[in-house]
Amino acid sequence: MKIGVYGGTFNPIHVGHMAAARCAAELLKLDRLYLIPDGRPPHKHLADNTPPPQMRLEMTRLAAESMELGDLVRVSDLEIHRKGKSYTVDTIRAVRERYPKDELYLLMGTDMFLTFQAWKDPDKIAKMCRLCAFGRSETDTESLFAVQRAYLRKTFDAKITTITLPRLVEISSTALRRRLADLSDRDAAKYLAPPVYGYILRHGLYGTHTDLKRLPLELLRPVALSHLSGSRIPHVLGTEETAAALARRWGADEEEARRAALLHDCTKNLSREEHLALCRQYGVETDPFEASEAKLLHAKTGAALARAVYGVSDAVHDAILWHTTGKADMTLLEKIIYLADYIEPTRDFCDLTQLRRLAMEDLDQALLLGLTMAVDDLSRKKMVLHPNSVSARDYLKGRLP
């Protein structure tokens, strides 16, 4: 395999880092690319407002998933758990021990490449991997690269690849941190993957200090995405747009529908133990069905978190609360979120053509069909079937012609 190793403080990781990683993966035809946040970089002092390593690791994970390259891109905590300063030679040695027969590429920017000889044990690094340096353009860097390539080859017998980044993003992490602290500078968000920007806002990093209970929709969206795995983001965005369309069709509050849709899966990634901890924290009661099934718990913990952290209304809270099981006598918004979650465009687990059409023609008939399909599917698979789903179906059966 061809394996790339791309390290950095990633403080924060931005679209420039992501473009460089993607370009290197494509041009070098990498089979795997590791993004490795530094623990304690030896070559520079971290700014006072630098988040802890674990937070930089989480932002790197969110950025990696946003690249949509699947298993090709992986995030490693190798350096943040290492005691003392993080030296590249130790990282490359660890990767080499894991992949003794594979071809390793150490990826780096122009500044790092031009100072490689000043690193710790550059000769040992050069023996274990190829060096791959990113250049802005041939006119900007080739004259410098040519001299450095010749020097490193002669001095360390280094194997070197230099590549030009056609989609270079001109932003430094230092400048970006400064812009993030200026809350009036909304353009700073364009330099970050939306979930990374949301994570920064959610945790008040780099001086943002946003009031999470009064977020406008354009800020709630990235914050909500920061709770999710990359694979779930298309579903949540699809649910938002479907909920908005249903709200317009049936006269519900579109903004409330969007807020409920954005937050309906905000605790979906948690383990059963984490769900139960949130239930204790927020005083949420659970029944025996929910206590044994994280899929059922996420609606309750999501609703509780949405209210406690993001200050949602009672209507939005309840729409999130009932979006998984449904219940008898649902409100308009509850019906919309239940159906939007079921029929949004990325859903392909069964033929939803009739249900999608019916949702725009007769909301209650669509809800009855959706509940019936869900109950039948769970029964067929012998999965946990909550009594609320049955009672919701039967309630509608008794009231519809």
ABEGO torsion letter per residue (X at the ends): XBBBBBBEAGOBBBAAAAAAAAAAAAAAGBABBBBBBBBBBAABBBBAABBBAAAAAAAAAAAAAAAGAEAABBBBAAAAABBEBBBAAAAAAAAAAABAABBBBBBBBAAAAAAAAABBGAAAAAAABBBBBBBABAAAAAAAAAAAAAAAAAAAGBBBBBBBBAABBBBBAAAAAAAAABAABAAAAAABBAAAAAAAAAAGBGGAGBBAAABBAAAAAAAAAAABBAAAAAAAAAAAAAAAAAAAAAGBBAAAAAAAAAAAAAAAABBAAAAAAAAAAAGBBBBAAAAABAAAAAAAAAAAAAAAAAGBBAAAAAAAAAAAAEBBGBBAAAAAAAAAAAABAABAABBAAAAAAAAAABAAAAAAAAAAAAAAAAAAAGBBBBAAAAAAAAAAAAABX
